[in-house]
Amino acid sequence: MLEQTIKEQLADAIDYDAPLLAHAIYFALQEGIVQLDDPASSLPKNLDYDIVTKWRDENVLQLCTIKLFIIPMGQNRHALYLAKKEDDARAKHFKIYGQLAQRILDATHKMDVSLYCEATGRYRMIRELKRQTLVFPCYLGEVGR
């Protein structure tokens, strides 16, 4: 099997929401340290991560614009939403439940968690659901009980 190229690794970093890696590759490309057709192993580990982290925090590549928000509803119940901003998830929650969200948690780091769907009888990763969703904010459902 052939080793992945820098171009393929960058595409994977974008597809799988790995913003630090994507920005590190972008930095290395901008600095001429690597080329798109180079093997992925040629990406050095000793990049200037102060700049890479700054770029990631500024979201230079505009990645991960859709986040996972969780709204606790009491009695161990939580509503899950995919949205660009907290306010979008909050408004969707009000529309569905008729309640103002007292708290809202950014759980974007949990995109690789699987949820069981009773309607389909299948487990689906939140990241997979996000890729298949066309309109945001999106209500994913309720967990707990």
Buried (B, 14 or more C-beta within 10 A) or exposed (E): EEEBBBBBBBBBBBEEBBBBBBBBBBBBBEEEBBEEEBBBEEBEEEBEBEBBEEBBEEEBBEBBEBBBBBBBBEEEEBBBBBBEEBEBBBBBBEEEBEEEBEEBBEBBEEBEBEBEEEEEEEEBEBBBBBEEEEEBBBBBBBBEE
